[in-house]
């Protein structure tokens, strides 16, 4: 069990700290947190998702906030939309389909399918007419994007944070990587991979978030109100 005691207060205090604007992403979240969810709201959220959230993220929602200030440009806030659905408010490569969260996280796009398409890349020497080359490249790129951004490549995971330039961070909720944070650099043409600490150990949500908070406080000289 993670003890989040005092974490909300530490985060909010950084909003008034000298030099807090030097913390990466601070201009995006402003060290503001949504109110925590209630037990009834979390139960409703999990029922809607048809999965149990990892314990450290679940307790964060209950004790710290439903989202807001956090690593990079913050943690996407989860909010109820209407009377029967929830939404993580932020830029995500795909719309969340609750039923897919119950499927085991595959670790990203199918590498064999991507490799097959990459091997079929059109090149100029294959075409006499540049217009034909452009058309072939456009079709090829569309096929590659379909594989790279297939929604099932991130089944079993929640997109929780935006690192800028299309880079995002996911929390795995189902499968062998449950509870771990993964970085998504597909916009740079790279594969998803687990986020690790300096010793090479994978990070869970609590280690990811608390590591950010400690680093942010260090930027501000461990300022205390």
Beta strands, then each sheet from edge to edge (+ up, - down):
strand 1: 77-81
strand 2: 85-89
strand 3: 157-164
strand 4: 167-172
strand 5: 181-184
strand 6: 193-194
sheet 1: 1+ 2-
sheet 2: 3+ 4- 5+ 6-
end
